[in-house]
Amino acid sequence: MTVPADPPPHPSVPPPRTPSDPRVPAGAAPPAGRARPRTPARPRRTAPRRTGSVLGPRRSVDEQARPGAGQAARPPGDGPPGDGPAGPGRTHGADPADAAVPSRAGTLPDAPGPGETAVGRDGGADARSAAHIAAAGLRPTGTPAGERGSVDADLSPGTGQGPSPSGLDGDARADAATPDPGTAAVPRRAGAEPRPRRWAHRWFRRGAGPGATGPGPVPGAHRALPALCVTVTVSQGVLFYAFPVLVPAVSADADWSPIALAAVFSGSQVLAALAAPLVGRWLRLRGPRPVMTAAAVLAAAALAAGALAPSLWAFAAAWQVAGLAAAGLFYPPAFAALTHWYRSARVRAVTALTLAGGFAGTVFAPLAVLLEAHLGWRGAFLVLAAVLALVVAPLHLWALRARWTPHGDPESGRRAVRGVVAGRAFWALTTALALGAFTVHAVVVDLVPFLSEQGFGTAEAAWILGATGIGQVLGRLVYAPWERRTGPGARAVAVLVVCAAGALLTAALALGGAAPAALFAAALAVGAGRGLLTLVQATAVADRWGPEHYTTLTSIMHTPLALAAALAPGVCALAAGAVGGYGPVFLALGAVALLGAALAPAGSPARPPAAAGDRG
C-alpha cells in the first residue's frame, strides 16, 4: 500500500524555529520557550470519538492491515476488495482490513451478517447509513456480532482506496485524531433503574445523616412526600383542630353539655391510640396505599354521620369511628411510609412532613370558625367531610404507589419484634417519650387557662400560645443538621430537657408577673420542645433497632404515647382544681419531663442493629 506524503501543517500552527531557520543565527540553539522540531508520531490505538460524530475513530495503516478480533475474512468470490460497500442484492462480509472497533452507545449498527442487507434490516436509519457509505466510498468497520448502536457510524476507508479523504497518512491520522478518552459515551446497563432527575431526590440524599451509605429514595417516593404533606395536614386539621373550635356552637345549638362533648373527643383520641398496633400490622402487610385510602373514606363517612346525628349518642358513636380512622391518617402511618421509601434520607423526609403538619391548626381552626359562621356547625362538618373524601382519599390513591416490600420472613420478623419488645431498652425509651408527650401536650393545652389565671388578657394569652407554633417550626428546622452530629441517646435526653425547661420557665415567669415578651420567649421553648419531640418519636425506632420492623415497633410504641397526650390536659385540669391553680401543676410537669430525661439513656439497646443497607 502506498503511504501518502506528510501534509503541510495546519495554517493556525506556526512552524517551529530550528537552527536552519534563517531567523535563527547559524550554530545557535533555538531560543528558550520556542517549540522544538516535532518528532515523528508513534502509532497508537485511538479511543472512540464522542457520541454525535459522523465519522468514527480513525485508525493507523497498521491497524487497518490486520483483521479485528472475532472477524472472519471475506469469503472468496465476494467481490473485488476495492469496490466499496455492497450494492443491491449483495451482502456484506467481514474484511481483513477492518479492525474491530468496540461497540459504544451512539454508534451505527454493526455490519449485517451474511445473507442480510444493510437496508433490509432496520428500515430508514440503515438506508440512510448505506447511502452515506456509498457516497463516501467507505465501508463500515467490523463490530462484534449482536452489538447494535445508533445512527453514528464507525467508518473506515476500504481496502485499495488509497489515502483517506483527510490527506493524512496513518501515523499522522492516529496522532491528530486522538480524542480525550473521557469523552466516550458510557452505555446504560440493560434493566438499570433510571437515575432520579428531580431536585428533591438530590436534596434528600444529601441529608441522609452521618456515615449514611445506604440507598436513597425509591422510585415513586418523590410523589408520596408532597401528597402526604397535604393529606396529613388536612386530616389533622379536620379530625383534631376543628372539633374544639366548633364545640361552643355544637353545645349552644344542640343543647349538649360541653363536658360531654369534651369526653366524646377524648374518647376518639384514646381509640385512635388503641387502634395504632392493628393499623401498623395491616400497613406492614399491605402497604400505606390501601390503609390510608380506606381510612380517609371511613373518616369522611363518620364525619358526615356526625354532622347529621339527631342525638348525642349518635354523634358520639360517629366520632369514635372517626377516631379509629384517624389512626390511619395521622403521623404514625405517614412516618412508616416515608421511612420505608426514603431509606437513608428518611430524616429530611420526616422533617418536611412535620413542618407541613405544623400548619394544620393555623389553617383549619379559623377555617372551621368561618364555615360555622356561614353554614352552621352541621354544614361546617359536612364541608370538612367532603374535603376528606375529595382531596385526601384521591391523593392517597394516586400518590402512594411506590413499591412496598415487607422486610424479611414474617415468622422471623415476629420473633425479632418479640425480642425487641421483651427488652428493657424498648420500654425505658417508651416511658421516657410518654412522659415528654404528657408534659408538652399538657403545657400547650392548659397554657391559656394558666395565663388567664395570672391576669393576662385573652389577646395576650392567644399571642403567647401562637408562639408555641413558631417554636415547633424552629425546632423542626434545626433537627436535621443536629441529627447528623449527635447520637440517638443524646438527642432524646436533650429534647426532654428542653421540654422540662419550657414548662419550668413558663411557670416561673407567669408566677413572677413577667412581661408578655418574656412569656413569648418561654412559649418558643415550649414549642421547640414539642416539635423536636415529634421528630425524636418518629426516628427513635429506626435509629436504635433499624428500619426492618419500624412499622410494627412504632405502632406499639405509639399507643402509650398517644394515650399520654390524650389524657394529659384533663389530668392537669383536675390537678389544678385540687391544688388551687396551674402554677404548681406546671412545676410538676417540668419535673415529669426531667424524669423522662433520666430514663432516656436506658432506652438504647446494648448492641446496635446490624447494617441493613440503609441507615437513617
C-alpha positions in Angstrom: 0.0 0.0 0.0 1.3 3.4 -0.9 1.6 5.8 2.0 1.0 9.4 1.1 3.5 12.1 2.0 3.1 14.2 5.1 0.6 17.0 4.6 1.5 20.7 5.2 0.9 21.8 8.8 -2.3 23.4 9.7 -2.3 27.2 9.0 -3.1 28.0 12.6 0.0 26.3 13.9 3.2 28.4 13.4 6.2 26.4 12.1 8.9 25.6 14.6 12.2 27.6 14.5 15.2 25.4 14.0 18.9 26.1 13.6 18.4 26.0 9.8 15.7 28.7 10.1 17.0 32.0 8.6 15.6 33.8 11.6 18.0 31.9 13.9 21.7 32.6 13.7 23.8 29.6 12.5 25.0 27.4 15.2 22.7 28.9 17.8 20.3 26.8 19.8 16.6 27.6 19.5 15.5 30.4 21.8 14.1 29.4 25.1 10.3 28.9 25.1 10.2 28.2 21.4 8.9 24.9 20.0 11.4 22.3 19.0 11.1 20.2 15.9 8.4 17.7 16.3 9.4 14.0 16.4 7.5 11.5 14.2 4.3 10.5 16.0 4.3 7.0 17.4 1.4 4.8 16.2 -1.1 4.2 18.9 -4.6 3.0 19.3 -7.3 5.6 19.4 -10.2 6.0 21.8 -13.7 6.2 20.3 -14.9 9.7 19.4 -17.6 11.3 21.4 -21.2 10.4 20.6 -22.6 12.6 17.8 -19.7 12.5 15.3 -20.4 11.3 11.8 -17.2 9.6 11.3 -15.9 7.0 13.8 -12.4 6.7 15.2 -9.6 6.8 12.7 -7.0 4.0 12.7 -3.5 3.8 11.6 -2.5 1.9 8.5 -1.1 -0.9 10.6 -4.3 -1.3 12.4 -6.3 -1.4 9.2 -4.0 -4.0 7.8 -4.8 -6.6 10.4 -8.2 -8.2 11.0 -10.2 -7.3 14.0 -10.8 -9.7 16.9 -13.5 -12.1 16.2 -13.9 -11.2 12.5 -13.9 -13.7 9.7 -12.0 -13.0 6.4 -14.0 -12.1 3.3 -15.1 -15.2 1.6 -13.5 -15.8 -1.9 -15.6 -14.5 -4.7 -17.5 -11.9 -2.7 -16.3 -9.2 -4.9 -13.1 -7.3 -5.5 -11.6 -5.8 -2.4 -11.8 -2.2 -3.6 -15.4 -1.8 -4.8 -16.8 -0.3 -1.6 -20.0 -1.3 0.1 -22.3 -3.9 -1.1 -24.6 -2.9 -3.8 -28.1 -4.1 -4.4 -28.5 -7.8 -3.8 -25.0 -8.1 -2.4 -24.3 -9.0 1.2 -21.7 -7.6 3.5 -18.9 -9.7 4.7 -16.1 -9.0 7.1 -13.0 -7.6 5.6 -9.5 -8.4 6.9 -8.6 -4.7 6.6 -11.4 -3.7 9.0 -10.2 -3.6 12.6 -12.7 -4.3 15.3 -13.9 -1.2 17.0 -15.6 -1.6 20.4 -19.3 -1.0 20.3 -20.4 2.0 22.2 -23.6 4.0 22.8 -24.3 6.3 20.0 -22.7 4.3 17.1 -24.1 2.9 13.9 -25.5 -0.6 14.0 -22.9 -3.3 13.2 -22.4 -4.6 9.8 -25.1 -7.1 8.7 -24.3 -10.8 8.7 -24.1 -13.0 5.6 -27.3 -13.0 3.7 -28.5 -9.8 5.2 -28.5 -6.4 3.5 -27.9 -3.1 5.3 -31.2 -1.6 4.1 -33.4 -4.5 4.7 -32.6 -4.9 8.4 -33.6 -1.7 10.2 -35.6 0.5 7.8 -34.8 4.1 7.3 -31.9 4.6 9.6 -29.8 1.9 7.9 -30.9 3.0 4.5 -29.6 6.5 5.2 -26.4 4.9 6.6 -25.9 2.8 3.4 -26.4 5.8 1.2 -23.8 7.8 3.2 -21.4 4.9 3.0 -21.8 4.6 -0.8 -21.4 8.3 -1.3 -18.2 8.5 0.7 -16.7 5.3 -0.7 -16.3 3.9 2.7 -17.0 0.6 4.3 -18.4 0.0 7.8 -15.9 -1.2 10.3 -16.5 -4.6 11.7 -18.2 -4.9 15.1 -18.8 -8.0 17.2 -22.0 -9.7 16.2 -25.0 -8.8 18.2 -23.9 -5.3 19.3 -26.0 -2.6 17.9 -25.6 1.2 18.1 -27.4 4.2 16.6 -27.1 6.3 13.5 -23.5 7.4 14.3 -21.3 5.1 12.1 -17.8 3.9 12.8 -16.4 4.2 9.2 -13.0 3.5 7.8 -11.6 3.6 4.2 -12.0 0.4 2.3 -9.1 -1.7 1.1 -7.5 -0.4 -2.0 -9.0 3.0 -1.8 -5.7 4.9 -1.3 -5.3 7.8 1.0 -8.1 8.9 3.3 -10.1 12.0 2.5 -8.3 14.0 5.1 -5.0 13.5 3.2 -3.1 12.3 6.3 -1.1 9.2 6.5 -1.9 6.5 9.1 0.6 7.7 11.7 -0.4 11.3 11.4 -4.0 10.4 11.4 -3.6 8.4 14.6 -1.7 11.3 16.3 -4.0 14.1 15.1 -7.4 12.4 15.7 -6.9 11.1 19.2 -9.8 12.4 21.3 -10.0 12.6 25.0 -10.8 9.1 26.3 -13.1 10.7 28.9 -15.5 11.9 26.2 -16.5 8.4 25.2 -20.1 7.7 26.0 -20.9 5.2 28.7 -23.8 2.9 27.8 -26.5 2.4 30.4 -26.7 -1.1 31.7 -29.7 -3.1 30.4 -32.5 -3.1 33.0 -30.8 -0.5 35.2 -33.0 1.9 37.2 -33.1 5.4 35.8 -31.4 7.9 37.9 -33.8 10.3 39.7 -33.7 13.6 38.0 -35.7 15.7 40.4 -34.0 18.2 42.7 -35.9 16.7 45.7 -34.1 13.4 45.4 -30.7 15.1 45.4 -31.7 17.3 48.4 -33.0 14.3 50.4 -30.0 12.1 49.5 -27.5 14.8 50.7 -29.3 14.9 54.1 -29.0 11.2 54.8 -27.1 11.7 58.1 -23.6 10.9 59.4 -22.0 8.0 57.7 -25.0 7.1 55.7 -24.0 5.0 52.8 -27.4 3.3 52.2 -29.6 3.8 49.2 -31.6 6.9 48.6 -35.3 7.3 47.9 -37.0 4.5 45.9 -38.7 5.4 42.6 -42.0 7.0 43.2 -41.1 8.4 46.6 -41.0 11.9 45.1 -44.7 11.7 44.6 -45.6 10.4 48.0 -43.9 13.1 50.1 -45.8 16.2 48.9 -49.0 14.2 48.9 -48.6 13.1 52.5 -47.7 16.7 53.5 -51.1 17.7 52.2 -53.2 14.8 53.4 -51.7 14.6 56.9 -52.1 18.3 57.4 -55.8 18.2 56.2 -56.5 15.1 58.3 -55.1 16.6 61.5 -56.9 19.9 60.8 -60.3 18.3 60.2 -60.2 15.5 62.8 -58.2 17.2 65.6 -58.1 21.0 65.4 -61.6 21.7 64.1 -63.6 19.9 66.8 -62.5 22.0 69.8 -63.3 25.2 67.8 -66.8 24.0 67.0 -67.7 22.7 70.5 -69.3 26.0 71.7 -71.5 26.2 68.6 -72.5 22.5 68.8 -73.3 22.9 72.5 -75.4 26.0 72.0 -77.3 24.7 69.0 -77.9 21.1 70.1 -78.1 21.7 73.8 -75.4 19.1 74.6 -73.1 19.6 77.5 -69.6 20.9 76.7 -68.2 18.4 79.2 -69.9 15.5 77.4 -68.5 16.8 74.1 -65.0 17.0 75.5 -65.4 13.4 76.7 -66.5 12.4 73.2 -63.4 14.0 71.7 -61.1 12.4 74.3 -62.6 9.0 73.7 -61.9 9.3 70.0 -58.3 10.1 70.6 -58.0 7.1 73.0 -59.5 4.8 70.4 -57.0 6.2 67.8 -54.2 5.3 70.1 -55.5 1.8 70.8 -56.0 1.1 67.1 -52.4 2.0 66.2 -51.0 -1.5 66.5 -53.7 -3.0 64.3 -53.2 -0.3 61.7 -49.5 -0.8 61.8 -49.8 -4.6 61.2 -52.2 -4.0 58.3 -49.8 -1.3 56.9 -46.8 -3.6 57.1 -48.5 -6.4 55.2 -50.5 -4.3 52.6 -48.6 -1.0 52.3 -49.8 2.5 53.0 -51.9 3.0 49.9 -54.9 0.8 50.8 -54.7 1.5 54.5 -54.6 5.3 54.3 -57.1 5.5 51.4 -59.6 3.3 53.4 -59.0 5.4 56.5 -59.8 8.6 54.6 -63.1 7.2 53.2 -64.1 5.9 56.7 -63.3 9.3 58.3 -65.3 11.2 55.7 -68.3 8.9 56.2 -68.1 9.2 60.0 -67.8 13.0 59.9 -70.9 13.2 57.7 -72.8 10.9 60.0 -71.8 13.1 63.0 -73.0 16.2 61.2 -76.4 14.6 60.6 -76.6 12.9 64.0 -80.0 13.5 65.7 -78.8 12.8 69.3 -75.7 13.0 71.4 -75.3 9.2 71.4 -75.3 9.0 67.6 -72.8 12.0 67.5 -70.5 10.2 70.0 -70.6 6.9 68.0 -69.8 8.7 64.8 -66.8 10.4 66.4 -65.5 7.2 67.8 -65.4 5.7 64.3 -63.6 8.9 63.2 -61.1 8.3 65.9 -60.4 4.8 64.6 -59.9 6.3 61.1 -57.5 8.9 62.5 -55.1 6.0 63.4 -54.6 5.6 59.7 -54.4 9.2 58.8 -52.1 11.0 61.3 -48.3 10.9 61.7 -47.5 7.3 62.5 -48.6 5.6 59.2 -47.1 8.5 57.3 -43.8 8.2 59.2 -43.8 4.4 58.4 -44.3 5.0 54.7 -41.6 7.7 54.5 -39.1 5.6 56.5 -39.6 2.6 54.2 -39.5 4.6 50.9 -36.8 7.2 51.7 -34.5 4.8 53.5 -31.2 6.6 54.3 -32.9 10.0 53.5 -35.8 9.5 55.9 -34.8 12.2 58.4 -35.3 15.0 56.0 -38.5 13.5 54.6 -40.0 13.2 58.1 -38.8 16.7 58.9 -40.5 18.1 55.8 -43.8 16.3 56.7 -43.8 17.6 60.3 -43.1 21.1 59.0 -46.1 21.0 56.8 -48.2 19.4 59.5 -47.4 22.2 61.8 -49.8 24.4 59.8 -52.8 22.3 60.4 -54.1 24.3 63.3 -53.1 27.6 61.7 -55.3 26.8 58.6 -58.2 24.7 59.9 -59.0 26.4 63.2 -60.0 29.7 61.6 -61.5 27.8 58.6 -63.8 25.9 60.9 -64.9 29.2 62.5 -65.6 30.7 59.1 -67.6 27.7 57.9 -69.6 27.7 61.1 -70.4 31.4 60.8 -71.9 30.9 57.3 -73.2 27.3 57.3 -73.7 26.4 60.9 -71.8 23.6 62.7 -73.6 20.8 60.7 -72.7 22.5 57.4 -69.1 23.0 58.6 -68.7 19.3 59.4 -70.2 18.3 56.0 -67.8 20.6 54.1 -64.9 19.1 56.1 -66.1 15.6 55.3 -66.2 16.5 51.6 -62.6 17.7 51.9 -61.5 14.3 53.3 -63.5 12.5 50.5 -62.4 14.6 47.6 -58.9 15.6 48.5 -57.3 13.2 51.0 -58.6 9.9 49.6 -57.8 10.6 45.9 -54.3 11.8 46.8 -53.6 8.6 48.8 -54.9 6.5 45.9 -52.8 8.4 43.3 -49.6 9.2 45.1 -48.8 6.2 47.4 -47.9 3.8 44.6 -44.2 3.3 45.2 -43.2 -0.4 45.7 -43.8 -1.7 49.2 -41.9 -4.8 50.2 -42.2 -6.2 53.7 -38.8 -6.8 55.3 -37.8 -10.5 55.6 -39.7 -13.6 56.6 -42.9 -13.0 58.6 -42.0 -15.6 61.2 -38.5 -14.4 61.7 -39.9 -10.8 61.8 -42.3 -11.7 64.6 -39.5 -13.3 66.6 -37.4 -10.2 66.1 -40.2 -7.9 67.2 -40.9 -10.0 70.3 -37.3 -9.9 71.2 -37.2 -6.1 71.0 -40.5 -5.6 72.9 -39.4 -8.0 75.6 -36.2 -6.0 76.2 -35.8 -3.3 78.9 -34.5 -0.7 76.5 -37.7 -0.6 74.4 -39.9 0.1 77.4 -37.5 2.5 79.0 -37.5 4.6 75.8 -41.3 4.4 75.5 -41.7 5.5 79.1 -39.3 8.4 78.6 -41.0 9.6 75.5 -44.5 9.2 77.0 -43.5 11.4 79.9 -42.3 14.0 77.5 -45.5 13.8 75.4 -47.6 14.2 78.6 -45.6 17.3 79.6 -45.7 19.2 76.2 -49.4 18.4 75.5 -50.5 19.5 79.0 -48.5 22.7 78.8 -49.8 23.7 75.4 -53.4 22.9 76.0 -53.5 24.4 79.5 -51.4 27.4 78.8 -54.3 29.8 78.1 -56.1 28.9 81.4 -52.9 29.3 83.3 -52.2 32.8 81.8 -55.8 33.9 82.4 -55.4 32.8 86.0 -52.4 35.0 86.3 -54.3 38.1 85.0 -53.3 38.1 81.3 -55.9 39.1 78.8 -57.3 36.8 76.2 -55.5 38.5 73.3 -52.1 38.4 75.2 -52.7 34.7 76.0 -53.6 33.9 72.4 -50.4 35.6 71.1 -48.2 33.7 73.6 -49.9 30.5 72.6 -49.2 31.3 69.0 -45.5 31.5 69.8 -45.6 27.7 70.5 -46.4 27.1 66.8 -43.4 29.2 65.8 -41.2 27.3 68.2 -42.3 24.0 66.7 -41.2 25.1 63.2 -37.9 26.4 64.5 -37.2 23.2 66.4 -38.0 21.0 63.4 -35.8 23.1 61.2 -32.7 22.5 63.3 -33.4 18.8 63.9 -31.9 17.6 60.6 -28.4 19.2 61.0 -28.4 18.4 64.7 -29.3 14.7 63.9 -26.2 14.4 61.7 -23.9 15.4 64.6 -25.4 13.6 67.6 -26.4 10.1 68.7 -30.0 9.0 69.3 -29.5 8.7 73.1 -28.0 12.2 73.5 -30.8 13.7 71.3 -33.5 12.1 73.4 -32.0 13.4 76.7 -31.5 16.9 75.2 -35.1 17.1 73.8 -36.7 16.1 77.1 -34.5 18.6 79.0 -35.8 21.3 76.5 -39.4 20.2 77.3 -38.8 20.5 81.0 -37.1 23.8 80.6 -40.1 25.2 78.7 -42.6 24.1 81.4 -40.4 25.4 84.3 -39.6 28.7 82.6 -43.3 29.3 81.8 -44.3 28.6 85.4 -41.6 30.8 86.9 -42.2 33.8 84.6 -46.0 33.6 84.9 -45.9 33.3 88.7 -43.3 36.1 88.9 -45.5 38.5 86.9 -43.1 38.8 84.0 -43.9 40.8 80.9 -45.7 39.2 77.9 -42.5 39.4 75.9 -40.7 37.1 78.4 -43.5 34.6 78.3 -43.4 34.8 74.5 -39.8 33.5 74.6 -40.8 30.8 77.1 -43.6 29.7 74.7 -41.0 29.5 72.0 -39.0 27.0 74.1 -42.2 25.0 74.8 -43.0 24.8 71.1 -39.4 23.9 70.2 -39.5 21.0 72.7 -42.8 19.8 71.2 -41.5 20.0 67.6 -38.3 18.2 68.5 -40.1 15.5 70.5 -42.3 14.7 67.5 -39.2 14.0 65.3 -37.5 12.1 68.1 -40.5 9.8 68.3 -40.6 9.4 64.5 -36.9 8.3 64.3 -36.4 6.6 67.7 -37.1 3.0 66.5 -35.1 3.2 63.2 -32.1 4.8 65.0 -31.9 2.0 67.6 -33.3 -1.2 66.0 -33.1 -0.5 62.3 -35.8 0.1 59.7 -36.7 -3.6 59.1 -39.6 -3.7 61.7 -40.2 0.0 62.0 -43.9 -0.1 61.3 -44.7 -2.7 63.9 -42.5 -1.4 66.6 -43.6 2.2 66.1 -47.2 1.3 66.3 -46.6 -0.5 69.6 -44.6 2.4 71.0 -47.2 5.0 69.7 -50.0 3.6 71.8 -48.8 4.7 75.3 -47.5 8.0 73.8 -50.9 8.8 72.3 -52.7 7.8 75.5 -50.4 10.1 77.5 -51.1 13.0 75.1 -54.8 12.4 75.1 -55.1 12.2 78.9 -52.7 15.0 79.9 -54.9 18.1 79.6 -57.8 16.5 81.6 -55.5 15.2 84.3 -53.8 18.5 84.7 -57.1 20.4 84.8 -58.2 18.1 87.6 -54.9 18.5 89.4 -55.1 22.3 89.1 -58.6 22.2 90.6 -57.3 20.1 93.5 -54.2 22.2 94.4 -55.8 25.6 93.7 -54.1 26.7 90.5 -52.0 25.8 87.5 -48.7 27.1 88.9 -47.8 24.0 90.9 -49.0 21.8 88.1 -46.7 23.4 85.6 -43.8 23.0 88.0 -44.7 19.3 88.4 -44.8 18.9 84.6 -41.2 20.2 84.4 -40.2 17.5 87.0 -42.1 14.9 84.9 -40.1 15.8 81.8 -36.8 15.7 83.8 -37.7 12.2 84.9 -38.1 11.2 81.3 -34.7 12.6 80.5 -33.2 10.5 83.3 -34.8 7.4 81.8 -33.8 8.1 78.2 -30.2 6.7 78.4 -31.6 3.3 79.4 -33.6 3.3 76.1 -30.6 2.4 73.9 -30.0 -1.2 73.1 -26.8 -2.9 74.3 -26.0 -3.9 70.8 -26.8 -1.6 67.8 -28.7 -3.1 64.9 -26.7 -4.7 62.1 -26.4 -2.6 58.9 -29.3 -3.4 56.7 -28.4 -1.3 53.6 -29.8 1.9 54.9 -29.1 3.8 57.9 -31.1 6.9 58.6 
